[in-house]
Amino acid sequence: MNTSDLKIDSINRITQLKEARIIEEIQKILDFELDQNEYILTAEQKERTAEAREEYKNKAYLTEDQSGQSGY
C-alpha cells in the first residue's frame, strides 16, 4: 500500500470506531507525531523517570553484555 492508500484506509477505519477511548489514544499519537501538543506525563511516569535517572547517575544498570541480550 502506498501512503495515500494507507491514509484512506486509516480514515475509514477510524470513522467506524465506537469507543471514545480508542479515538482519544489515536489523537494523542497524532498530536505527538505532529508535535502540536506537549506530551504530559502522569505522576507515576514522572516518578519512574526520576528513579531511572537516579539509577543511571549511580550506575545502577546493566550493560547489554551483562544482561545477556547481546547478539540479536
PDB file of N, H, CA, C and O in Angstrom:
ATOM      1  N   MET A   1       0.833  -1.185   0.000  1.00  0.00           N
ATOM      2  CA  MET A   1       0.000   0.000   0.000  1.00  0.00           C
ATOM      3  C   MET A   1       0.875   1.243   0.000  1.00  0.00           C
ATOM      4  O   MET A   1       1.877   1.308   0.712  1.00  0.00           O
ATOM      5  N   ASN A   2       0.493   2.221  -0.796  1.00  0.00           N
ATOM      6  H   ASN A   2      -0.321   2.169  -1.375  1.00  0.00           H
ATOM      7  CA  ASN A   2       1.236   3.478  -0.768  1.00  0.00           C
ATOM      8  C   ASN A   2       0.672   4.376   0.343  1.00  0.00           C
ATOM      9  O   ASN A   2      -0.311   4.020   0.993  1.00  0.00           O
ATOM     10  N   THR A   3       1.283   5.508   0.550  1.00  0.00           N
ATOM     11  H   THR A   3       2.082   5.797   0.022  1.00  0.00           H
ATOM     12  CA  THR A   3       0.895   6.396   1.643  1.00  0.00           C
ATOM     13  C   THR A   3      -0.549   6.856   1.515  1.00  0.00           C
ATOM     14  O   THR A   3      -1.276   6.880   2.509  1.00  0.00           O
ATOM     15  N   SER A   4      -0.973   7.217   0.331  1.00  0.00           N
ATOM     16  H   SER A   4      -0.383   7.199  -0.476  1.00  0.00           H
ATOM     17  CA  SER A   4      -2.356   7.671   0.137  1.00  0.00           C
ATOM     18  C   SER A   4      -3.360   6.587   0.484  1.00  0.00           C
ATOM     19  O   SER A   4      -4.374   6.855   1.128  1.00  0.00           O
ATOM     20  N   ASP A   5      -3.080   5.370   0.060  1.00  0.00           N
ATOM     21  H   ASP A   5      -2.257   5.153  -0.463  1.00  0.00           H
ATOM     22  CA  ASP A   5      -3.963   4.248   0.375  1.00  0.00           C
ATOM     23  C   ASP A   5      -4.025   3.989   1.876  1.00  0.00           C
ATOM     24  O   ASP A   5      -5.092   3.709   2.423  1.00  0.00           O
ATOM     25  N   LEU A   6      -2.860   4.085   2.544  1.00  0.00           N
ATOM     26  H   LEU A   6      -1.993   4.313   2.100  1.00  0.00           H
ATOM     27  CA  LEU A   6      -2.821   3.883   3.985  1.00  0.00           C
ATOM     28  C   LEU A   6      -3.648   4.940   4.717  1.00  0.00           C
ATOM     29  O   LEU A   6      -4.365   4.629   5.668  1.00  0.00           O
ATOM     30  N   LYS A   7      -3.541   6.187   4.269  1.00  0.00           N
ATOM     31  H   LYS A   7      -2.958   6.439   3.497  1.00  0.00           H
ATOM     32  CA  LYS A   7      -4.305   7.266   4.894  1.00  0.00           C
ATOM     33  C   LYS A   7      -5.808   7.031   4.733  1.00  0.00           C
ATOM     34  O   LYS A   7      -6.567   7.155   5.695  1.00  0.00           O
ATOM     35  N   ILE A   8      -6.224   6.697   3.539  1.00  0.00           N
ATOM     36  H   ILE A   8      -5.607   6.596   2.758  1.00  0.00           H
ATOM     37  CA  ILE A   8      -7.646   6.462   3.278  1.00  0.00           C
ATOM     38  C   ILE A   8      -8.153   5.286   4.098  1.00  0.00           C
ATOM     39  O   ILE A   8      -9.233   5.346   4.686  1.00  0.00           O
ATOM     40  N   ASP A   9      -7.368   4.217   4.133  1.00  0.00           N
ATOM     41  H   ASP A   9      -6.491   4.168   3.656  1.00  0.00           H
ATOM     42  CA  ASP A   9      -7.756   3.043   4.921  1.00  0.00           C
ATOM     43  C   ASP A   9      -7.866   3.401   6.402  1.00  0.00           C
ATOM     44  O   ASP A   9      -8.817   2.998   7.071  1.00  0.00           O
ATOM     45  N   SER A  10      -6.898   4.153   6.909  1.00  0.00           N
ATOM     46  H   SER A  10      -6.126   4.480   6.365  1.00  0.00           H
ATOM     47  CA  SER A  10      -6.925   4.556   8.318  1.00  0.00           C
ATOM     48  C   SER A  10      -8.130   5.438   8.621  1.00  0.00           C
ATOM     49  O   SER A  10      -8.793   5.244   9.640  1.00  0.00           O
ATOM     50  N   ILE A  11      -8.419   6.386   7.768  1.00  0.00           N
ATOM     51  H   ILE A  11      -7.881   6.543   6.940  1.00  0.00           H
ATOM     52  CA  ILE A  11      -9.576   7.273   7.958  1.00  0.00           C
ATOM     53  C   ILE A  11     -10.860   6.451   7.985  1.00  0.00           C
ATOM     54  O   ILE A  11     -11.712   6.650   8.851  1.00  0.00           O
ATOM     55  N   ASN A  12     -10.994   5.551   7.059  1.00  0.00           N
ATOM     56  H   ASN A  12     -10.302   5.390   6.355  1.00  0.00           H
ATOM     57  CA  ASN A  12     -12.193   4.701   7.014  1.00  0.00           C
ATOM     58  C   ASN A  12     -12.350   3.872   8.278  1.00  0.00           C
ATOM     59  O   ASN A  12     -13.455   3.725   8.800  1.00  0.00           O
ATOM     60  N   ARG A  13     -11.260   3.343   8.758  1.00  0.00           N
ATOM     61  H   ARG A  13     -10.362   3.463   8.334  1.00  0.00           H
ATOM     62  CA  ARG A  13     -11.321   2.511   9.961  1.00  0.00           C
ATOM     63  C   ARG A  13     -11.623   3.354  11.196  1.00  0.00           C
ATOM     64  O   ARG A  13     -12.375   2.925  12.071  1.00  0.00           O
ATOM     65  N   ILE A  14     -11.044   4.548  11.270  1.00  0.00           N
ATOM     66  H   ILE A  14     -10.433   4.896  10.559  1.00  0.00           H
ATOM     67  CA  ILE A  14     -11.291   5.429  12.411  1.00  0.00           C
ATOM     68  C   ILE A  14     -12.752   5.844  12.453  1.00  0.00           C
ATOM     69  O   ILE A  14     -13.344   5.902  13.530  1.00  0.00           O
ATOM     70  N   THR A  15     -13.345   6.134  11.297  1.00  0.00           N
ATOM     71  H   THR A  15     -12.864   6.087  10.422  1.00  0.00           H
ATOM     72  CA  THR A  15     -14.748   6.561  11.288  1.00  0.00           C
ATOM     73  C   THR A  15     -15.686   5.452  11.768  1.00  0.00           C
ATOM     74  O   THR A  15     -16.817   5.734  12.162  1.00  0.00           O
ATOM     75  N   GLN A  16     -15.240   4.221  11.742  1.00  0.00           N
ATOM     76  H   GLN A  16     -14.321   3.992  11.423  1.00  0.00           H
ATOM     77  CA  GLN A  16     -16.067   3.103  12.195  1.00  0.00           C
ATOM     78  C   GLN A  16     -15.924   2.813  13.691  1.00  0.00           C
ATOM     79  O   GLN A  16     -16.679   2.018  14.250  1.00  0.00           O
ATOM     80  N   LEU A  17     -14.956   3.458  14.329  1.00  0.00           N
ATOM     81  H   LEU A  17     -14.343   4.104  13.874  1.00  0.00           H
ATOM     82  CA  LEU A  17     -14.733   3.223  15.757  1.00  0.00           C
ATOM     83  C   LEU A  17     -15.889   3.764  16.580  1.00  0.00           C
ATOM     84  O   LEU A  17     -16.478   4.795  16.258  1.00  0.00           O
ATOM     85  N   LYS A  18     -16.196   3.049  17.641  1.00  0.00           N
ATOM     86  H   LYS A  18     -15.718   2.211  17.903  1.00  0.00           H
ATOM     87  CA  LYS A  18     -17.287   3.448  18.529  1.00  0.00           C
ATOM     88  C   LYS A  18     -16.784   3.916  19.896  1.00  0.00           C
ATOM     89  O   LYS A  18     -17.437   4.720  20.560  1.00  0.00           O
ATOM     90  N   GLU A  19     -15.638   3.415  20.306  1.00  0.00           N
ATOM     91  H   GLU A  19     -15.107   2.762  19.766  1.00  0.00           H
ATOM     92  CA  GLU A  19     -15.120   3.740  21.633  1.00  0.00           C
ATOM     93  C   GLU A  19     -14.310   5.033  21.623  1.00  0.00           C
ATOM     94  O   GLU A  19     -13.324   5.163  20.897  1.00  0.00           O
ATOM     95  N   ALA A  20     -14.749   5.987  22.444  1.00  0.00           N
ATOM     96  H   ALA A  20     -15.550   5.881  23.034  1.00  0.00           H
ATOM     97  CA  ALA A  20     -14.063   7.276  22.540  1.00  0.00           C
ATOM     98  C   ALA A  20     -12.623   7.101  23.022  1.00  0.00           C
ATOM     99  O   ALA A  20     -11.731   7.837  22.600  1.00  0.00           O
ATOM    100  N   ARG A  21     -12.398   6.129  23.903  1.00  0.00           N
ATOM    101  H   ARG A  21     -13.123   5.531  24.246  1.00  0.00           H
ATOM    102  CA  ARG A  21     -11.055   5.895  24.454  1.00  0.00           C
ATOM    103  C   ARG A  21     -10.042   5.607  23.351  1.00  0.00           C
ATOM    104  O   ARG A  21      -8.922   6.117  23.384  1.00  0.00           O
ATOM    105  N   ILE A  22     -10.428   4.805  22.394  1.00  0.00           N
ATOM    106  H   ILE A  22     -11.338   4.391  22.367  1.00  0.00           H
ATOM    107  CA  ILE A  22      -9.520   4.451  21.297  1.00  0.00           C
ATOM    108  C   ILE A  22      -9.274   5.673  20.408  1.00  0.00           C
ATOM    109  O   ILE A  22      -8.148   5.917  19.972  1.00  0.00           O
ATOM    110  N   ILE A  23     -10.311   6.419  20.150  1.00  0.00           N
ATOM    111  H   ILE A  23     -11.226   6.221  20.504  1.00  0.00           H
ATOM    112  CA  ILE A  23     -10.172   7.623  19.334  1.00  0.00           C
ATOM    113  C   ILE A  23      -9.255   8.628  20.032  1.00  0.00           C
ATOM    114  O   ILE A  23      -8.426   9.270  19.387  1.00  0.00           O
ATOM    115  N   GLU A  24      -9.405   8.760  21.346  1.00  0.00           N
ATOM    116  H   GLU A  24     -10.078   8.238  21.870  1.00  0.00           H
ATOM    117  CA  GLU A  24      -8.539   9.659  22.108  1.00  0.00           C
ATOM    118  C   GLU A  24      -7.082   9.224  22.046  1.00  0.00           C
ATOM    119  O   GLU A  24      -6.188  10.065  21.940  1.00  0.00           O
ATOM    120  N   GLU A  25      -6.835   7.927  22.112  1.00  0.00           N
ATOM    121  H   GLU A  25      -7.561   7.244  22.199  1.00  0.00           H
ATOM    122  CA  GLU A  25      -5.469   7.420  22.017  1.00  0.00           C
ATOM    123  C   GLU A  25      -4.868   7.710  20.640  1.00  0.00           C
ATOM    124  O   GLU A  25      -3.703   8.093  20.530  1.00  0.00           O
ATOM    125  N   ILE A  26      -5.659   7.526  19.612  1.00  0.00           N
ATOM    126  H   ILE A  26      -6.606   7.214  19.701  1.00  0.00           H
ATOM    127  CA  ILE A  26      -5.193   7.840  18.252  1.00  0.00           C
ATOM    128  C   ILE A  26      -4.867   9.320  18.161  1.00  0.00           C
ATOM    129  O   ILE A  26      -3.859   9.703  17.566  1.00  0.00           O
ATOM    130  N   GLN A  27      -5.718  10.153  18.751  1.00  0.00           N
ATOM    131  H   GLN A  27      -6.536   9.842  19.234  1.00  0.00           H
ATOM    132  CA  GLN A  27      -5.489  11.605  18.740  1.00  0.00           C
ATOM    133  C   GLN A  27      -4.179  11.954  19.441  1.00  0.00           C
ATOM    134  O   GLN A  27      -3.421  12.800  18.965  1.00  0.00           O
ATOM    135  N   LYS A  28      -3.916  11.303  20.568  1.00  0.00           N
ATOM    136  H   LYS A  28      -4.532  10.616  20.954  1.00  0.00           H
ATOM    137  CA  LYS A  28      -2.672  11.555  21.295  1.00  0.00           C
ATOM    138  C   LYS A  28      -1.457  11.206  20.435  1.00  0.00           C
ATOM    139  O   LYS A  28      -0.476  11.948  20.399  1.00  0.00           O
ATOM    140  N   ILE A  29      -1.537  10.081  19.752  1.00  0.00           N
ATOM    141  H   ILE A  29      -2.335   9.478  19.781  1.00  0.00           H
ATOM    142  CA  ILE A  29      -0.429   9.662  18.884  1.00  0.00           C
ATOM    143  C   ILE A  29      -0.219  10.679  17.767  1.00  0.00           C
ATOM    144  O   ILE A  29       0.910  11.070  17.473  1.00  0.00           O
ATOM    145  N   LEU A  30      -1.315  11.097  17.153  1.00  0.00           N
ATOM    146  H   LEU A  30      -2.232  10.779  17.392  1.00  0.00           H
ATOM    147  CA  LEU A  30      -1.209  12.075  16.068  1.00  0.00           C
ATOM    148  C   LEU A  30      -0.672  13.411  16.576  1.00  0.00           C
ATOM    149  O   LEU A  30       0.177  14.028  15.932  1.00  0.00           O
ATOM    150  N   ASP A  31      -1.163  13.855  17.722  1.00  0.00           N
ATOM    151  H   ASP A  31      -1.853  13.354  18.245  1.00  0.00           H
ATOM    152  CA  ASP A  31      -0.676  15.109  18.289  1.00  0.00           C
ATOM    153  C   ASP A  31       0.809  15.028  18.574  1.00  0.00           C
ATOM    154  O   ASP A  31       1.554  15.966  18.290  1.00  0.00           O
ATOM    155  N   PHE A  32       1.246  13.895  19.140  1.00  0.00           N
ATOM    156  H   PHE A  32       0.641  13.133  19.371  1.00  0.00           H
ATOM    157  CA  PHE A  32       2.661  13.714  19.438  1.00  0.00           C
ATOM    158  C   PHE A  32       3.480  13.703  18.158  1.00  0.00           C
ATOM    159  O   PHE A  32       4.518  14.361  18.075  1.00  0.00           O
ATOM    160  N   GLU A  33       3.020  12.963  17.165  1.00  0.00           N
ATOM    161  H   GLU A  33       2.177  12.429  17.232  1.00  0.00           H
ATOM    162  CA  GLU A  33       3.752  12.854  15.900  1.00  0.00           C
ATOM    163  C   GLU A  33       3.837  14.190  15.188  1.00  0.00           C
ATOM    164  O   GLU A  33       4.870  14.531  14.610  1.00  0.00           O
ATOM    165  N   LEU A  34       2.751  14.945  15.231  1.00  0.00           N
ATOM    166  H   LEU A  34       1.913  14.669  15.700  1.00  0.00           H
ATOM    167  CA  LEU A  34       2.710  16.232  14.545  1.00  0.00           C
ATOM    168  C   LEU A  34       3.240  17.368  15.417  1.00  0.00           C
ATOM    169  O   LEU A  34       3.270  18.523  14.992  1.00  0.00           O
ATOM    170  N   ASP A  35       3.661  17.033  16.646  1.00  0.00           N
ATOM    171  H   ASP A  35       3.637  16.095  16.992  1.00  0.00           H
ATOM    172  CA  ASP A  35       4.265  17.987  17.572  1.00  0.00           C
ATOM    173  C   ASP A  35       3.363  19.185  17.826  1.00  0.00           C
ATOM    174  O   ASP A  35       3.836  20.319  17.891  1.00  0.00           O
ATOM    175  N   GLN A  36       2.077  18.940  17.970  1.00  0.00           N
ATOM    176  H   GLN A  36       1.692  18.019  17.917  1.00  0.00           H
ATOM    177  CA  GLN A  36       1.140  20.023  18.211  1.00  0.00           C
ATOM    178  C   GLN A  36       0.893  20.238  19.695  1.00  0.00           C
ATOM    179  O   GLN A  36       0.532  21.340  20.108  1.00  0.00           O
ATOM    180  N   ASN A  37       1.077  19.234  20.477  1.00  0.00           N
ATOM    181  H   ASN A  37       1.370  18.338  20.142  1.00  0.00           H
ATOM    182  CA  ASN A  37       0.858  19.344  21.915  1.00  0.00           C
ATOM    183  C   ASN A  37       2.045  18.787  22.653  1.00  0.00           C
ATOM    184  O   ASN A  37       2.749  17.904  22.162  1.00  0.00           O
ATOM    185  N   GLU A  38       2.256  19.312  23.829  1.00  0.00           N
ATOM    186  H   GLU A  38       1.685  20.029  24.227  1.00  0.00           H
ATOM    187  CA  GLU A  38       3.288  18.790  24.702  1.00  0.00           C
ATOM    188  C   GLU A  38       2.786  17.485  25.303  1.00  0.00           C
ATOM    189  O   GLU A  38       1.623  17.386  25.696  1.00  0.00           O
ATOM    190  N   TYR A  39       3.652  16.493  25.375  1.00  0.00           N
ATOM    191  H   TYR A  39       4.596  16.574  25.056  1.00  0.00           H
ATOM    192  CA  TYR A  39       3.262  15.221  25.972  1.00  0.00           C
ATOM    193  C   TYR A  39       3.307  15.379  27.483  1.00  0.00           C
ATOM    194  O   TYR A  39       4.338  15.754  28.040  1.00  0.00           O
ATOM    195  N   ILE A  40       2.217  15.102  28.134  1.00  0.00           N
ATOM    196  H   ILE A  40       1.379  14.797  27.681  1.00  0.00           H
ATOM    197  CA  ILE A  40       2.103  15.263  29.577  1.00  0.00           C
ATOM    198  C   ILE A  40       2.275  13.896  30.249  1.00  0.00           C
ATOM    199  O   ILE A  40       1.556  12.943  29.947  1.00  0.00           O
ATOM    200  N   LEU A  41       3.235  13.825  31.157  1.00  0.00           N
ATOM    201  H   LEU A  41       3.819  14.599  31.402  1.00  0.00           H
ATOM    202  CA  LEU A  41       3.459  12.590  31.893  1.00  0.00           C
ATOM    203  C   LEU A  41       2.551  12.545  33.113  1.00  0.00           C
ATOM    204  O   LEU A  41       2.229  13.576  33.704  1.00  0.00           O
ATOM    205  N   THR A  42       2.148  11.349  33.475  1.00  0.00           N
ATOM    206  H   THR A  42       2.410  10.511  32.995  1.00  0.00           H
ATOM    207  CA  THR A  42       1.393  11.169  34.704  1.00  0.00           C
ATOM    208  C   THR A  42       2.370  11.293  35.882  1.00  0.00           C
ATOM    209  O   THR A  42       3.587  11.273  35.697  1.00  0.00           O
ATOM    210  N   ALA A  43       1.825  11.419  37.074  1.00  0.00           N
ATOM    211  H   ALA A  43       0.836  11.435  37.224  1.00  0.00           H
ATOM    212  CA  ALA A  43       2.669  11.498  38.267  1.00  0.00           C
ATOM    213  C   ALA A  43       3.534  10.240  38.396  1.00  0.00           C
ATOM    214  O   ALA A  43       4.707  10.317  38.761  1.00  0.00           O
ATOM    215  N   GLU A  44       2.945   9.096  38.094  1.00  0.00           N
ATOM    216  H   GLU A  44       1.992   9.033  37.797  1.00  0.00           H
ATOM    217  CA  GLU A  44       3.693   7.835  38.172  1.00  0.00           C
ATOM    218  C   GLU A  44       4.832   7.799  37.151  1.00  0.00           C
ATOM    219  O   GLU A  44       5.929   7.329  37.453  1.00  0.00           O
ATOM    220  N   GLN A  45       4.565   8.299  35.944  1.00  0.00           N
ATOM    221  H   GLN A  45       3.674   8.681  35.699  1.00  0.00           H
ATOM    222  CA  GLN A  45       5.598   8.321  34.913  1.00  0.00           C
ATOM    223  C   GLN A  45       6.729   9.270  35.306  1.00  0.00           C
ATOM    224  O   GLN A  45       7.902   8.964  35.093  1.00  0.00           O
ATOM    225  N   LYS A  46       6.378  10.410  35.874  1.00  0.00           N
ATOM    226  H   LYS A  46       5.425  10.658  36.047  1.00  0.00           H
ATOM    227  CA  LYS A  46       7.402  11.366  36.326  1.00  0.00           C
ATOM    228  C   LYS A  46       8.253  10.752  37.434  1.00  0.00           C
ATOM    229  O   LYS A  46       9.474  10.907  37.448  1.00  0.00           O
ATOM    230  N   GLU A  47       7.594  10.049  38.367  1.00  0.00           N
ATOM    231  H   GLU A  47       6.602   9.923  38.356  1.00  0.00           H
ATOM    232  CA  GLU A  47       8.315   9.411  39.463  1.00  0.00           C
ATOM    233  C   GLU A  47       9.263   8.340  38.949  1.00  0.00           C
ATOM    234  O   GLU A  47      10.414   8.265  39.379  1.00  0.00           O
ATOM    235  N   ARG A  48       8.782   7.516  38.033  1.00  0.00           N
ATOM    236  H   ARG A  48       7.847   7.577  37.684  1.00  0.00           H
ATOM    237  CA  ARG A  48       9.624   6.438  37.500  1.00  0.00           C
ATOM    238  C   ARG A  48      10.783   7.006  36.677  1.00  0.00           C
ATOM    239  O   ARG A  48      11.888   6.463  36.706  1.00  0.00           O
ATOM    240  N   THR A  49      10.538   8.092  35.947  1.00  0.00           N
ATOM    241  H   THR A  49       9.641   8.533  35.923  1.00  0.00           H
ATOM    242  CA  THR A  49      11.602   8.736  35.175  1.00  0.00           C
ATOM    243  C   THR A  49      12.675   9.272  36.112  1.00  0.00           C
ATOM    244  O   THR A  49      13.866   9.118  35.843  1.00  0.00           O
ATOM    245  N   ALA A  50      12.268   9.898  37.204  1.00  0.00           N
ATOM    246  H   ALA A  50      11.300  10.023  37.423  1.00  0.00           H
ATOM    247  CA  ALA A  50      13.229  10.406  38.188  1.00  0.00           C
ATOM    248  C   ALA A  50      14.033   9.258  38.795  1.00  0.00           C
ATOM    249  O   ALA A  50      15.245   9.374  38.977  1.00  0.00           O
ATOM    250  N   GLU A  51      13.359   8.152  39.107  1.00  0.00           N
ATOM    251  H   GLU A  51      12.374   8.058  38.960  1.00  0.00           H
ATOM    252  CA  GLU A  51      14.044   6.976  39.641  1.00  0.00           C
ATOM    253  C   GLU A  51      15.065   6.442  38.643  1.00  0.00           C
ATOM    254  O   GLU A  51      16.194   6.120  39.013  1.00  0.00           O
ATOM    255  N   ALA A  52      14.670   6.351  37.398  1.00  0.00           N
ATOM    256  H   ALA A  52      13.753   6.612  37.097  1.00  0.00           H
ATOM    257  CA  ALA A  52      15.568   5.824  36.364  1.00  0.00           C
ATOM    258  C   ALA A  52      16.786   6.730  36.188  1.00  0.00           C
ATOM    259  O   ALA A  52      17.904   6.243  36.019  1.00  0.00           O
ATOM    260  N   ARG A  53      16.574   8.024  36.228  1.00  0.00           N
ATOM    261  H   ARG A  53      15.666   8.420  36.365  1.00  0.00           H
ATOM    262  CA  ARG A  53      17.710   8.955  36.110  1.00  0.00           C
ATOM    263  C   ARG A  53      18.665   8.791  37.285  1.00  0.00           C
ATOM    264  O   ARG A  53      19.883   8.818  37.113  1.00  0.00           O
ATOM    265  N   GLU A  54      18.103   8.621  38.479  1.00  0.00           N
ATOM    266  H   GLU A  54      17.113   8.600  38.618  1.00  0.00           H
ATOM    267  CA  GLU A  54      18.934   8.423  39.662  1.00  0.00           C
ATOM    268  C   GLU A  54      19.716   7.122  39.556  1.00  0.00           C
ATOM    269  O   GLU A  54      20.899   7.083  39.892  1.00  0.00           O
ATOM    270  N   GLU A  55      19.066   6.057  39.091  1.00  0.00           N
ATOM    271  H   GLU A  55      18.105   6.089  38.818  1.00  0.00           H
ATOM    272  CA  GLU A  55      19.750   4.783  38.900  1.00  0.00           C
ATOM    273  C   GLU A  55      20.892   4.928  37.896  1.00  0.00           C
ATOM    274  O   GLU A  55      21.984   4.403  38.111  1.00  0.00           O
ATOM    275  N   TYR A  56      20.638   5.636  36.814  1.00  0.00           N
ATOM    276  H   TYR A  56      19.750   6.063  36.640  1.00  0.00           H
ATOM    277  CA  TYR A  56      21.682   5.835  35.798  1.00  0.00           C
ATOM    278  C   TYR A  56      22.836   6.637  36.386  1.00  0.00           C
ATOM    279  O   TYR A  56      24.004   6.310  36.177  1.00  0.00           O
ATOM    280  N   LYS A  57      22.497   7.687  37.121  1.00  0.00           N
ATOM    281  H   LYS A  57      21.548   7.953  37.291  1.00  0.00           H
ATOM    282  CA  LYS A  57      23.517   8.536  37.745  1.00  0.00           C
ATOM    283  C   LYS A  57      24.397   7.714  38.682  1.00  0.00           C
ATOM    284  O   LYS A  57      25.605   7.939  38.757  1.00  0.00           O
ATOM    285  N   ASN A  58      23.789   6.755  39.401  1.00  0.00           N
ATOM    286  H   ASN A  58      22.807   6.572  39.340  1.00  0.00           H
ATOM    287  CA  ASN A  58      24.521   5.904  40.341  1.00  0.00           C
ATOM    288  C   ASN A  58      25.077   4.644  39.690  1.00  0.00           C
ATOM    289  O   ASN A  58      25.569   3.748  40.375  1.00  0.00           O
ATOM    290  N   LYS A  59      24.997   4.582  38.374  1.00  0.00           N
ATOM    291  H   LYS A  59      24.597   5.310  37.817  1.00  0.00           H
ATOM    292  CA  LYS A  59      25.495   3.436  37.594  1.00  0.00           C
ATOM    293  C   LYS A  59      24.836   2.126  38.015  1.00  0.00           C
ATOM    294  O   LYS A  59      25.469   1.070  37.999  1.00  0.00           O
ATOM    295  N   ALA A  60      23.559   2.202  38.392  1.00  0.00           N
ATOM    296  H   ALA A  60      23.045   3.060  38.405  1.00  0.00           H
ATOM    297  CA  ALA A  60      22.801   1.013  38.798  1.00  0.00           C
ATOM    298  C   ALA A  60      22.034   0.480  37.604  1.00  0.00           C
ATOM    299  O   ALA A  60      20.803   0.496  37.575  1.00  0.00           O
ATOM    300  N   TYR A  61      22.772   0.014  36.636  1.00  0.00           N
ATOM    301  H   TYR A  61      23.772   0.001  36.660  1.00  0.00           H
ATOM    302  CA  TYR A  61      22.180  -0.526  35.420  1.00  0.00           C
ATOM    303  C   TYR A  61      23.083  -1.611  34.874  1.00  0.00           C
ATOM    304  O   TYR A  61      24.244  -1.727  35.267  1.00  0.00           O
ATOM    305  N   LEU A  62      22.545  -2.401  33.971  1.00  0.00           N
ATOM    306  H   LEU A  62      21.602  -2.307  33.651  1.00  0.00           H
ATOM    307  CA  LEU A  62      23.317  -3.452  33.318  1.00  0.00           C
ATOM    308  C   LEU A  62      23.686  -3.012  31.907  1.00  0.00           C
ATOM    309  O   LEU A  62      22.899  -2.362  31.219  1.00  0.00           O
ATOM    310  N   THR A  63      24.874  -3.370  31.495  1.00  0.00           N
ATOM    311  H   THR A  63      25.514  -3.899  32.054  1.00  0.00           H
ATOM    312  CA  THR A  63      25.225  -3.159  30.099  1.00  0.00           C
ATOM    313  C   THR A  63      24.541  -4.243  29.274  1.00  0.00           C
ATOM    314  O   THR A  63      23.990  -5.195  29.827  1.00  0.00           O
ATOM    315  N   GLU A  64      24.576  -4.105  27.986  1.00  0.00           N
ATOM    316  H   GLU A  64      25.023  -3.332  27.536  1.00  0.00           H
ATOM    317  CA  GLU A  64      23.972  -5.114  27.114  1.00  0.00           C
ATOM    318  C   GLU A  64      24.634  -6.476  27.334  1.00  0.00           C
ATOM    319  O   GLU A  64      23.956  -7.502  27.383  1.00  0.00           O
ATOM    320  N   ASP A  65      25.943  -6.477  27.463  1.00  0.00           N
ATOM    321  H   ASP A  65      26.494  -5.643  27.423  1.00  0.00           H
ATOM    322  CA  ASP A  65      26.663  -7.735  27.695  1.00  0.00           C
ATOM    323  C   ASP A  65      26.281  -8.372  29.028  1.00  0.00           C
ATOM    324  O   ASP A  65      26.107  -9.588  29.117  1.00  0.00           O
ATOM    325  N   GLN A  66      26.151  -7.541  30.066  1.00  0.00           N
ATOM    326  H   GLN A  66      26.292  -6.554  29.994  1.00  0.00           H
ATOM    327  CA  GLN A  66      25.791  -8.059  31.383  1.00  0.00           C
ATOM    328  C   GLN A  66      24.384  -8.649  31.404  1.00  0.00           C
ATOM    329  O   GLN A  66      24.120  -9.604  32.135  1.00  0.00           O
ATOM    330  N   SER A  67      23.503  -8.096  30.623  1.00  0.00           N
ATOM    331  H   SER A  67      23.718  -7.320  30.029  1.00  0.00           H
ATOM    332  CA  SER A  67      22.119  -8.553  30.627  1.00  0.00           C
ATOM    333  C   SER A  67      21.923  -9.835  29.825  1.00  0.00           C
ATOM    334  O   SER A  67      20.884 -10.488  29.922  1.00  0.00           O
ATOM    335  N   GLY A  68      22.931 -10.189  29.032  1.00  0.00           N
ATOM    336  H   GLY A  68      23.776  -9.659  28.953  1.00  0.00           H
ATOM    337  CA  GLY A  68      22.818 -11.385  28.222  1.00  0.00           C
ATOM    338  C   GLY A  68      21.961 -11.193  26.991  1.00  0.00           C
ATOM    339  O   GLY A  68      21.557 -12.168  26.358  1.00  0.00           O
ATOM    340  N   GLN A  69      21.681  -9.959  26.646  1.00  0.00           N
ATOM    341  H   GLN A  69      22.010  -9.167  27.160  1.00  0.00           H
ATOM    342  CA  GLN A  69      20.815  -9.662  25.498  1.00  0.00           C
ATOM    343  C   GLN A  69      21.607  -9.319  24.232  1.00  0.00           C
ATOM    344  O   GLN A  69      21.008  -8.975  23.213  1.00  0.00           O
ATOM    345  N   SER A  70      22.918  -9.405  24.277  1.00  0.00           N
ATOM    346  H   SER A  70      23.405  -9.684  25.105  1.00  0.00           H
ATOM    347  CA  SER A  70      23.697  -9.085  23.095  1.00  0.00           C
ATOM    348  C   SER A  70      23.549 -10.164  22.040  1.00  0.00           C
ATOM    349  O   SER A  70      23.188 -11.300  22.347  1.00  0.00           O
ATOM    350  N   GLY A  71      23.828  -9.808  20.812  1.00  0.00           N
ATOM    351  H   GLY A  71      24.122  -8.885  20.563  1.00  0.00           H
ATOM    352  CA  GLY A  71      23.819 -10.775  19.740  1.00  0.00           C
ATOM    353  C   GLY A  71      22.487 -10.970  19.049  1.00  0.00           C
ATOM    354  O   GLY A  71      22.194 -12.054  18.544  1.00  0.00           O
ATOM    355  N   TYR A  72      21.692  -9.939  19.028  1.00  0.00           N
ATOM    356  H   TYR A  72      21.930  -9.058  19.439  1.00  0.00           H
ATOM    357  CA  TYR A  72      20.399 -10.036  18.362  1.00  0.00           C
ATOM    358  C   TYR A  72      20.546 -10.419  16.936  1.00  0.00           C
ATOM    359  O   TYR A  72      19.549 -10.545  16.224  1.00  0.00           O
TER     360      TYR A  72
END
